[in-house]
Structures are given as C-alpha cells and as structure tokens.
Amino acid sequence: MADKVLVVDDEPDILDLVELTLVSEGFDVVTATDGAEALAAAHAEGPDLVLLDVSMPDLDGFEVMQALRGSPTTREIPVIMLTARAQISDKLRGLSSGADDYITKPFEPSDLVARVTAALGPAPSAGVEDVSAPLEQWSGEIEELARHLETAAQIQLGLMPEESPPLAGFRVVGMLESSLNVSGDFYDFIQLDEDRVGIAIADIRGKGIPAALLMVMVRTVLRIVAREGHGPAEALRRVNDFLAAETAPDMFATIVYGILDTRRREFTYCNGGHCYPLHVRASDDSVATLSTGGMLVGAFASATYEEETVSLGQGDLVALYTDGVTESESEAGEHFGEDRILTLVRDMARLTADALCGTVRSRLAEFRGGAQRSDDLTMVAIQSDFAQGGATT
C-alpha cells in the first residue's frame, strides 16, 4: 500500500507542484489549504507524513505543529516543514517544535521526494524468498503505477486553462495533446489586470515524469514573476536564472511569453528559443514570424532576452505552437514542417480561434496516418475580432 502524505500549503501553485511530484512517485496525497483543515485531515485521514507550510493565515505552521504533537492520535506522525524563510532561527524553531525536517522554498522536486522518502524510513529488506514473487504481484504493481500516472496526468491537465480569459475584442484558445500520460508541454493564460493577460507556451526538454515535474516548476515560477509586473523579457530572464541555478544543466525549456494588451491592441512578446509564432495580418493575409527574444530558458546562467511589440489589427491572428506540431511524422517518415503549418494557419486564419486549433489537430492526425505520435502537440491561437460579422466558423 502506498504511503499517504498530507500536504498543507495556502499557495495553490505550490500545492499543485508538490501534489504532482508525490503522486508521480507513487504516494497517495491528501491536501489542505489552512491550519484548521490540516488538523481535521490529520485526524480523519491518518497520514504517514505531513508536509506543512509555515506561513499561513489564522493557524500558522508552528501552531499546527504544536497541535499535532499534543494529540495522542497524531503525535507520532513525521512532519516536514516547508517555508520561504531561510533564517537559521526559523529552522531551529521548527525543529525544536517537533518537526523531523525542514525544506526551504523554492525546492527541487527530486530533493522533496528524497526528504519525504527518508522521513518515512527505509523499506523492509527483501529476503531471498521474495525473488520468486508471483507474476500477479508484479502485475498489480504495474497497474498501480499506471493509476498513479493517470492521476498525475489528470492533475497536470487541471493546471491548463479550461477556457479563454474574458477579453474585450479578442479570443484566446489553447489545446494540448500529450504523447504520454504526462506532458512536458504547457500553455497558460495569466490575467494581469482588466486590459492585459499574460500568454505563455512552453516545451520542456525530455518526456514523461521528469519533464512533467519541470513543467510544473517552470509554470509556477513564470506565474510568480508575471504577477510581479515584469515585462516578457525580464520575466524570461528571471525564469532562466532560477532554472540555471536550481536545476541540472540538461534541464531547460523553450518558452514564448507575451502580454496581450486589449486596450492598446498590442502583443508584446519574448521568444526564449521556441518555435517562431506566426502573425497573420487580416488586411493583406501576410504572415510574419515573431522571433525576438533570446536563448533557451535555463540552459545558460545570465542569459539576456529582448522583447518586441506588434500591433494587432482587426481580424489579425497570432498562432503559437510547439515543435511537436512541425516535427509530426507521416508513415513515410516525413515531417509536417514549418511550411505546412505556416500555410495552414494563413489559409485557416479566418476561422474562429477554436476552429483553427481543431483544424490543426485533425490535419496533423491525417498527415500522420498510422504513424505513432512521438511528441506532445500544443497550440495557442490569439484572435482579434473581425470588424464586420465576426469570424467564420
């Protein structure tokens, strides 16, 4: 039976990151967003370990810790405290109150898993008789892993925007199809104020669980710096510096992050080593590639980035996509390629943004035929309303 971990944090992005990390590693996860909810869950669920945030409204982590240690039901449960505070005094206070370990935010998912595993104690040693375990046992473990991966995929899919943000005069739509249960691609819409929304699309190096975990980390950091008010270039610089300092050298991402200003009808963007977005101008059906930006995000410390602003006329379209689109292969091994996606987006630009994403998905499926999809497919369409009659569906 999988160990059950109670995760307590009032920050939704951190809670999502920790939950996805632990579920992907085979843990059962229960969550709580405040101290009172945490104490109720600890008594009702009987977790094997508690990950406890320090800074919370009403009951903080230290008070929850004291209550856990004061109850016969929960006093033996291992507790790891999570905090953005790096002062030695805070760590000493946490440990002296009964915590078993202390993790400072931001943290690497691999370090979190290692600390949780260590706090739960070593697994029982396998005897010689275990070598001949029946096939049914292995089958059950494989099925359990598949369930955990499916749960992780559902959590990850829940991080994607369910619908277009409410924008005067614009429609923004995203789609994502993963080649595996979990994905290294993501797109995001970040409402900054009444007139501006941050729009991101990213492709994380690698596939499967490692890429999915890094994807959640990148999304979380990008959301934080975007909401601090930074422009696209500065936002990517900060994400780059964080990844370069906190992750392995071979862990990086390609990202386009832009801010759509609906009042000014402008899209200010920065391209961090990603596929070039396409800007289709309705006035003359011309197509421009949006390439201003910089290097891969997270690959090099102190990388620099630039941003550019494009004006969006009535009926204009901006299409962002990942290389899973252009690198889709036919049964003959031919790539879909940049020319095909450019032509398709230009020819379909007068569809609604929703219909455009659906058309790209179906055309790629037709192109692949019986060939297996080997990479995630992700696309975002930004469409300015037409002056007369709206877009054609």
C-alpha positions as CSV (number, residue, x, y, z in Angstrom):
1,M,0.0,0.0,0.0
2,A,1.3,3.5,-0.9
3,D,2.3,5.8,1.9
4,K,-0.2,8.7,2.4
5,V,1.2,12.2,2.6
6,L,-0.8,15.2,3.9
7,V,0.3,18.4,2.1
8,V,-0.6,21.7,3.7
9,D,0.0,25.0,1.9
10,D,-2.1,28.1,1.2
11,E,-0.4,28.8,-2.2
12,P,-2.3,26.9,-4.9
13,D,0.7,26.7,-7.3
14,I,3.0,25.2,-4.6
15,L,0.3,22.8,-3.6
16,D,-0.1,21.7,-7.2
17,L,3.6,21.2,-7.7
18,V,4.0,19.2,-4.5
19,E,1.0,17.0,-5.2
20,L,2.0,16.2,-8.8
21,T,5.6,15.5,-7.7
22,L,4.5,13.0,-5.0
23,V,1.7,11.3,-7.0
24,S,4.1,10.7,-9.8
25,E,6.4,8.9,-7.4
26,G,3.6,6.6,-6.2
27,F,2.5,8.4,-3.0
28,D,-1.2,8.9,-2.0
29,V,-1.7,12.6,-1.4
30,V,-4.2,14.5,0.7
31,T,-4.2,18.3,0.6
32,A,-5.2,21.1,2.9
33,T,-5.0,24.9,2.4
34,D,-5.0,26.1,6.0
35,G,-4.2,25.1,9.6
36,A,-7.7,24.1,10.7
37,E,-8.3,22.0,7.6
38,A,-4.8,20.4,8.1
39,L,-5.7,19.3,11.7
40,A,-9.0,17.9,10.6
41,A,-7.4,15.9,7.8
42,A,-4.6,14.6,10.0
43,H,-7.2,13.1,12.4
44,A,-9.5,11.9,9.6
45,E,-7.0,10.5,7.1
46,G,-4.3,9.2,9.4
47,P,-1.4,10.2,7.0
48,D,2.0,8.6,7.2
49,L,3.7,12.0,6.9
50,V,2.8,15.7,6.9
51,L,4.3,18.4,4.7
52,L,3.5,21.6,6.5
53,D,3.8,25.2,5.3
54,V,4.9,27.6,7.9
55,S,3.3,30.9,6.7
56,M,-0.5,30.5,6.7
57,P,-3.4,32.7,7.8
58,D,-5.1,32.1,11.2
59,L,-3.1,29.0,12.4
60,D,0.5,29.1,11.2
61,G,2.7,26.0,10.7
62,F,4.2,26.3,14.1
63,E,0.8,26.3,15.8
64,V,-0.4,23.4,13.7
65,M,2.9,21.6,14.6
66,Q,2.2,22.1,18.3
67,A,-1.4,20.8,18.0
68,L,-0.2,17.7,16.1
69,R,2.4,16.9,18.7
70,G,-0.1,17.5,21.5
71,S,-2.6,14.9,20.3
72,P,-2.1,11.1,21.0
73,T,-3.6,10.4,17.6
74,T,-1.1,12.5,15.6
75,R,2.0,13.0,17.8
76,E,4.0,10.2,16.1
77,I,3.4,11.3,12.5
78,P,6.6,12.6,10.9
79,V,6.4,16.3,9.8
80,I,8.5,18.2,7.3
81,M,8.1,21.9,7.4
82,L,8.0,24.0,4.1
83,T,8.9,27.6,4.2
84,A,10.3,30.5,2.2
85,R,12.2,31.7,5.3
86,A,15.9,30.8,5.2
87,Q,16.9,32.1,8.6
88,I,18.6,29.7,11.0
89,S,16.3,30.9,13.8
90,D,13.2,29.8,11.9
91,K,14.7,26.4,11.1
92,L,15.6,25.9,14.8
93,R,12.1,26.9,15.9
94,G,10.6,24.4,13.5
95,L,12.9,21.6,14.5
96,S,12.6,22.4,18.2
97,S,8.8,22.3,18.0
98,G,8.9,18.7,16.8
99,A,9.5,18.8,13.0
100,D,11.5,16.0,11.6
101,D,12.9,18.0,8.7
102,Y,12.8,21.5,7.1
103,I,12.7,22.3,3.4
104,T,13.2,25.9,2.1
105,K,11.3,27.1,-0.9
106,P,11.9,27.1,-3.8
107,F,13.0,23.4,-3.9
108,E,13.8,20.9,-6.5
109,P,11.2,18.1,-6.8
110,S,13.9,15.4,-6.6
111,D,15.1,16.8,-3.2
112,L,11.5,16.9,-2.0
113,V,11.0,13.2,-2.9
114,A,14.3,12.3,-1.2
115,R,13.4,14.1,2.0
116,V,9.9,12.5,2.1
117,T,11.3,9.1,1.5
118,A,13.9,9.5,4.2
119,A,11.4,10.7,6.7
120,L,9.2,7.7,6.1
121,G,12.0,5.4,6.9
122,P,13.6,2.6,4.9
123,A,11.5,-0.1,3.2
124,P,11.8,-3.6,4.7
125,S,14.7,-5.6,3.3
126,A,13.7,-8.2,0.8
127,G,14.5,-11.8,1.6
128,V,15.7,-14.4,-0.8
129,E,12.2,-15.8,-0.9
130,D,11.0,-12.6,-2.5
131,V,12.9,-13.3,-5.7
132,S,10.3,-15.8,-6.7
133,A,7.4,-13.4,-6.2
134,P,4.4,-14.4,-8.3
135,L,3.7,-12.7,-11.6
136,E,0.4,-11.4,-10.1
137,Q,2.4,-9.2,-7.7
138,W,4.3,-7.6,-10.5
139,S,1.1,-7.1,-12.5
140,G,-0.5,-5.4,-9.5
141,E,2.4,-3.1,-9.1
142,I,2.3,-2.2,-12.8
143,E,-1.4,-1.5,-12.6
144,E,-0.9,0.7,-9.5
145,L,1.9,2.7,-11.3
146,A,-0.4,3.2,-14.3
147,R,-3.1,4.5,-11.9
148,H,-0.7,6.9,-10.4
149,L,0.4,8.1,-13.8
150,E,-3.2,8.6,-14.8
151,T,-3.8,10.6,-11.6
152,A,-0.7,12.7,-12.3
153,A,-1.9,13.4,-15.9
154,Q,-5.3,14.5,-14.6
155,I,-3.7,16.8,-12.0
156,Q,-1.4,18.2,-14.8
157,L,-4.3,18.7,-17.2
158,G,-6.1,20.6,-14.5
159,L,-3.3,23.2,-14.5
160,M,-4.2,24.1,-18.1
161,P,-6.7,27.0,-18.5
162,E,-10.2,25.5,-19.0
163,E,-11.4,28.4,-21.2
164,S,-10.3,31.6,-22.8
165,P,-9.9,34.5,-20.4
166,P,-12.6,37.2,-20.8
167,L,-11.1,39.7,-23.1
168,A,-12.8,42.7,-24.8
169,G,-12.3,42.3,-28.6
170,F,-10.1,39.2,-28.5
171,R,-10.4,35.4,-28.2
172,V,-7.6,33.3,-26.9
173,V,-7.7,29.5,-27.1
174,G,-5.3,26.7,-26.3
175,M,-5.0,23.0,-27.0
176,L,-2.7,20.3,-25.7
177,E,-2.4,16.6,-26.7
178,S,0.2,14.6,-24.8
179,S,2.1,11.7,-26.4
180,L,2.3,10.1,-22.9
181,N,0.1,10.2,-19.8
182,V,2.0,13.2,-18.6
183,S,3.4,16.1,-20.7
184,G,6.4,18.4,-20.8
185,D,4.4,21.0,-22.8
186,F,2.2,23.6,-21.3
187,Y,0.3,26.8,-22.2
188,D,-1.1,29.3,-19.7
189,F,-3.2,32.5,-19.5
190,I,-2.3,34.8,-16.6
191,Q,-4.8,37.6,-16.0
192,L,-2.7,40.7,-15.1
193,D,-5.4,43.3,-15.0
194,E,-8.6,44.3,-16.7
195,D,-6.9,45.0,-20.0
196,R,-3.9,42.7,-20.0
197,V,-3.3,39.0,-20.0
198,G,0.0,37.1,-20.0
199,I,0.1,34.3,-22.6
200,A,2.7,31.5,-22.4
201,I,3.5,28.4,-24.3
202,A,6.5,26.2,-23.4
203,D,8.2,22.9,-24.3
204,I,10.3,21.3,-21.6
205,R,13.3,19.2,-22.6
206,G,12.6,15.5,-22.4
207,K,9.5,13.5,-21.9
208,G,7.5,11.7,-19.2
209,I,7.6,12.3,-15.5
210,P,10.9,14.3,-15.3
211,A,9.6,16.7,-18.0
212,A,6.2,17.0,-16.3
213,L,7.7,17.9,-13.0
214,L,9.9,20.5,-14.5
215,M,6.9,21.8,-16.4
216,V,5.1,22.4,-13.2
217,M,8.1,24.2,-11.7
218,V,8.5,26.4,-14.8
219,R,4.8,27.3,-14.8
220,T,4.9,28.2,-11.1
221,V,7.9,30.4,-11.4
222,L,6.6,32.1,-14.6
223,R,3.3,32.9,-12.9
224,I,5.1,34.4,-9.9
225,V,7.3,36.7,-11.9
226,A,4.5,37.6,-14.3
227,R,2.3,38.7,-11.4
228,E,5.1,40.8,-10.0
229,G,4.6,43.0,-13.0
230,H,7.7,42.2,-15.1
231,G,7.6,42.5,-18.9
232,P,8.1,39.4,-21.1
233,A,11.9,39.8,-21.5
234,E,12.5,40.4,-17.8
235,A,10.1,37.5,-16.9
236,L,12.0,35.1,-19.0
237,R,15.4,36.3,-17.7
238,R,14.2,35.6,-14.1
239,V,12.9,32.2,-15.0
240,N,16.2,31.4,-16.8
241,D,18.2,32.5,-13.8
242,F,16.1,30.3,-11.4
243,L,16.4,27.2,-13.6
244,A,20.1,27.7,-14.3
245,A,20.8,28.0,-10.5
246,E,18.4,25.3,-9.2
247,T,18.3,22.5,-11.8
248,A,20.8,20.3,-13.7
249,P,22.5,21.8,-16.8
250,D,20.5,19.5,-19.1
251,M,17.1,20.7,-17.7
252,F,15.8,23.6,-19.7
253,A,12.8,24.8,-21.7
254,T,11.8,26.8,-24.8
255,I,9.2,29.4,-24.0
256,V,7.3,32.2,-25.6
257,Y,5.8,34.6,-23.1
258,G,3.8,37.6,-24.2
259,I,1.4,40.2,-22.8
260,L,-1.8,40.9,-24.8
261,D,-3.0,44.5,-24.2
262,T,-6.6,44.6,-25.4
263,R,-7.0,48.3,-24.9
264,R,-3.9,49.2,-27.0
265,R,-4.4,46.2,-29.3
266,E,-0.8,45.2,-28.9
267,F,1.1,41.9,-28.2
268,T,4.4,42.4,-26.5
269,Y,6.4,39.1,-26.6
270,C,9.7,37.5,-25.9
271,N,10.8,34.2,-27.5
272,G,13.2,32.0,-25.5
273,G,14.5,29.6,-28.1
274,H,11.0,28.5,-29.1
275,C,9.3,27.8,-32.4
276,Y,8.5,31.2,-34.1
277,P,4.9,32.2,-33.6
278,L,3.0,33.3,-36.7
279,H,1.3,36.7,-37.0
280,V,-1.3,36.7,-39.8
281,R,-2.5,40.2,-40.8
282,A,-6.1,40.2,-42.0
283,S,-5.5,43.4,-44.0
284,D,-3.4,41.6,-46.6
285,D,-3.2,37.9,-45.5
286,S,0.6,38.3,-45.0
287,V,2.4,36.2,-42.4
288,A,5.2,37.4,-40.1
289,T,7.3,35.2,-37.8
290,L,7.9,36.5,-34.2
291,S,11.5,35.7,-33.4
292,T,12.7,38.4,-31.0
293,G,13.9,37.0,-27.7
294,G,16.9,35.1,-26.7
295,M,18.4,31.7,-25.9
296,L,16.9,28.5,-24.4
297,V,15.5,29.2,-20.9
298,G,17.5,27.6,-18.1
299,A,20.4,26.4,-20.3
300,F,22.9,29.2,-19.5
301,A,23.3,31.5,-16.5
302,S,22.9,35.2,-17.0
303,A,21.3,34.8,-20.5
304,T,19.8,38.0,-21.9
305,Y,16.4,38.4,-23.6
306,E,14.7,41.1,-25.7
307,E,11.1,41.8,-26.4
308,E,9.1,43.3,-29.2
309,T,5.6,44.7,-29.6
310,V,3.4,44.0,-32.6
311,S,0.1,45.8,-33.3
312,L,-2.9,43.6,-33.9
313,G,-5.4,44.9,-36.5
314,Q,-9.0,43.9,-36.8
315,G,-9.2,40.2,-37.7
316,D,-5.4,39.5,-37.1
317,L,-4.3,36.2,-35.7
318,V,-1.3,35.1,-33.7
319,A,-0.6,31.3,-33.6
320,L,1.9,29.9,-31.1
321,Y,2.8,26.2,-31.2
322,T,5.5,23.7,-30.0
323,D,7.8,21.6,-32.2
324,G,5.5,18.6,-31.7
325,V,3.4,20.2,-34.5
326,T,6.2,20.8,-37.1
327,E,8.0,17.5,-36.2
328,S,4.9,15.3,-36.5
329,E,5.9,12.4,-38.8
330,S,4.0,10.7,-41.6
331,E,4.2,6.9,-42.1
332,A,6.9,7.6,-44.6
333,G,9.0,9.5,-42.0
334,E,8.3,13.0,-43.4
335,H,8.0,15.9,-41.0
336,F,4.9,18.1,-41.2
337,G,7.4,21.1,-41.3
338,E,7.2,24.8,-40.9
339,D,6.0,25.5,-44.4
340,R,2.9,23.4,-43.9
341,I,1.9,24.9,-40.6
342,L,2.5,28.4,-42.0
343,T,0.3,27.7,-45.0
344,L,-2.4,26.0,-42.9
345,V,-2.5,28.9,-40.3
346,R,-2.6,31.5,-43.1
347,D,-5.4,29.7,-45.0
348,M,-7.4,29.0,-41.9
349,A,-6.9,32.4,-40.2
350,R,-10.5,33.5,-40.8
351,L,-11.8,30.6,-38.7
352,T,-12.5,31.2,-35.1
353,A,-9.6,30.5,-32.8
354,D,-11.3,27.4,-31.5
355,A,-12.0,26.1,-35.0
356,L,-8.4,26.8,-36.0
357,C,-7.0,24.7,-33.2
358,G,-9.4,21.9,-34.0
359,T,-8.4,22.0,-37.7
360,V,-4.7,21.9,-36.9
361,R,-5.3,18.8,-34.7
362,S,-7.3,17.0,-37.4
363,R,-4.9,17.9,-40.2
364,L,-2.0,16.6,-38.1
365,A,-3.8,13.3,-37.5
366,E,-4.5,12.9,-41.2
367,F,-0.8,13.6,-42.0
368,R,0.4,11.0,-39.5
369,G,-1.9,8.3,-40.7
370,G,-1.0,5.2,-38.9
371,A,2.3,6.6,-37.5
372,Q,2.5,6.9,-33.7
373,R,2.7,10.4,-32.2
374,S,6.1,10.7,-30.6
375,D,5.8,14.2,-29.1
376,D,3.3,16.5,-27.3
377,L,1.2,18.8,-29.5
378,T,0.4,22.2,-28.1
379,M,-1.0,25.3,-29.7
380,V,-2.4,28.7,-28.7
381,A,-4.4,31.0,-31.0
382,I,-4.9,34.7,-30.3
383,Q,-7.6,36.2,-32.5
384,S,-8.7,39.8,-32.8
385,D,-12.4,40.2,-33.6
386,F,-13.4,41.0,-37.1
387,A,-14.8,44.4,-37.9
388,Q,-18.0,43.1,-39.6
389,G,-19.9,40.0,-38.7
390,G,-17.3,38.2,-36.6
391,A,-15.1,35.3,-37.7
392,T,-16.3,32.4,-39.8
393,T,-16.7,29.0,-38.1
